[in-house]
Amino acid sequence: MGYNMLKRWAFVCVLVTATGLGGCAQSFTQWMVNLRTSQGDVGLARTNLKDAEKEYGLALALDPKNAHARAGLAQVLYLRAKEDFANSKLDDAEAEVQRALRYAPNDAATLALANQIEQAKIRREIVQSNFPLYGSIAATLRPAFKSVTVTNTEIQKQIKAFNSDYDTAHLTRAIIEAADLEDEAHRIGLRLITYRGLVQTGAEKTKAPIQSDTPSLLPIP
């Protein structure tokens, strides 16, 4: 709300108070709540979740029982939880979905997402407890995926350059990069197959037997 609008509203409130009429403060509060929820709706429609959450929060600070603001904030938190879940931020997703359920405890979509997150947490616990090397192997896969992305970008760059100057050296470079990309993709595929097998079975990396220089005291057969 602009500064001039605030001044006009304050002036009207003074006049109403002077004439002995009540309800000005209550009407102003409701007007502010409606404004905040409206701004929250705009932010939500534009998927600007940060602004939408702020506006709905301000509306609830003025009117904690406002159904519109509660429903809007619940939707924002649900969308944030869904985004975190998709981006492997499991704990963040759980926190957001629990907040969403405080405002909309019977929302079907939020309850379904909460169940998905809970099942994912159970599977994570099983994997981590049965397969201690889970984290280290996952960490080695991430750079490999990044390398594939970089190589793919380079291929597109060389092809784009060829379309500009028609120098076949760019195509040669693209072919070399494509061959490397194919090899790397094949290696990653094999590693993923092994990774899946290890995680599903809970098998640990086989340790080599400990070699000792201490002579055996058992009689030689």
N, C-alpha and C positions, 0 to 999 in steps of 0.2 A: 504494500500500500504506500502511495506517495505521501510526501510530507504535507502537501496542501490538503490532501484528503483527510489526513489525521487532524489537521487544524480545524477543518470544517466539522468533523465529527465531534471533536472536543467542544467546539462552540455550541453545537446542537445540544450536547449533554449538559452544558452549563445552563442553557435556556430551560431545558426540561426540568433540571433540578430546581431552578429558581421558581418555576411555576408550580412546584410541588408534585410533579409527575414522577413516578419511579420507573425502574426497569431499564434505564439507559445503559448502565454498566453491563447488565445481563445481555441486552441486545447487541452491544458492542462486542462482547465476548463471543457470542454466537456468530456474529459477522466474521470475526477473525478465524473462528474454527472453520466456517464454510470456505473462507479464502484459502486457508492452509490445506484443507482436504482437496480443494479444486486444484491447487498447485501440485499436490501429491499425485492427483490423477493424471495431470499433464506429464509429470516426470515418469510415471509408470507407463503411460502410453508410448513415451519415447525411449523406454527401457533405460532411462537415467535413474538407476536404482538408488544411487547415493542421494540425489536431490529428493526423490520420492520418499525415501525413509526419513529424511530430515523434516520434510513438510508434514508427513503424517505424525511424526513424533511431536512436533510443535502443536499440532491440533489436539493430540491426546494430553499434552501438558495442560492445555486449557480445559479440556473436557475428556477426562479419562474413560468415560463410558460411551463415547461417540462410536456408534457401530460402523459408520462409513470409514473413519480413520483406522479403526481396529482391523477391519477387513482389508483395507488397502495396505497397511503395514504387514499383515500376515502374508499377503500376496508377494510383497517385496522380499520378505525373508524367505519365502518358499523358493522364489526365483534365484536368490543368492545361494541358497542351499543346493539347489539343482545344479547351478554353475560350478560350485565348489566340488560337488560330487563328480561331475564330468571331468574336472581338472585334477582328480586324485587327491583333493584336499578333504579327506574323509572326516577328520576330527572337526574341521571348520564347518563342514556341511552338517554334521550332527548338531553342533551348537546352534546354527541358524535355524534348523528345522525344529528344534526344541523351543526356540523363541517364537517361531511361527505358530506352533501348537498352543502356546499360551494365549494367543489372540484368536485363533480359530481352531479349537480342539477337535472339531468334528469334520474338518475339511478333508475330503476323500483323497485328493492329490497329495496333500502334505502327509497324511497318514501312510499312503503307499510309498512315498519317498522315504519316510522314517523307517519303514520295514526294509526297504532296499539297503539303506545305510546300515541297519542292524545286521542284516545278513552278510554284508560286505565286511563288517567288523569281525564277525564270527569267523569268516573264511580267512581274514588277515591273521587272526590269532592262531588258527590252525597252521597256516603256512609258516608263520614266524616261529612257532614253537617246535614244529617238526622239521623245519628246514632252516637252520641257523645261517646258511650262506645266502639266503634269499636277497638280503639287502646288497651284498657285495656284487652278486652276479647282475642284479638289476642295474646297479651303478655302472657296470661295464657295458651294458646294452645301450644306455642313453647316449654316450658319445658316438656309438656306431650309427644310431638313427640320425644324429646331428650331421655326421659325415655324409650320409646319403642325401640329406637335404641340401647340403652345400654343393655336392657334386651335381645334383639335378639342376640347381640354380646356375652352375657354370655351363652346363650343356645348353640351357636356354639362352644364356648370354652369348655363347658362340654362334648359335643358330641365328639369333637376332643380328649379330654383327655381320654374318654372311648375307642376310637379307638387305643389309645396307651397302656393303662394298663388293659383294660377290667374290670374295677371296676364299678359295677352297681350303686355305689353311685353317679357317675357322671350322669348316666341316670336319677336317681331319682331327682337329682338337676335340670336337664334339664326339666323334666316333671313339676316340681313345677314352674319353671320360665316360662314355656310355658303356664301354666294355668293363671299365673299372667298377662302374655302378652295378652292372649285372653280377660281377664276381662278389662284390660286397653284399649285395642283396641275397645272394645264394648263401654266403657265410652266415649272415644274420638269420636267415631262415633255419639253417641247421642248428644254430645256437638257441633259437626260440623253441625248436622242437625238443632239444635237450632240456632246456629250462622248464618247459611245461611238464615234461616227464618227471623231473626231479621234484617239482613243486607238488604234483599230483600224488607221487608216491611217498614224499617226505624223506627221500633218501639223502644221505649226507655224502659229502666228498670222501672217497676212500682214502684213508691215510696209509702211507707206506709203513711197513713194519720197522720198528726201531732197531737199528743196527747197534750191536754192542761189541766192544773189544774184549770184554770179560770172557775168558774161556769157560766153556760149560764144564760143570763138575760131574755131569752124568756120564756113566760109562759108555764107551763107544761100542755099538752092537757089532 
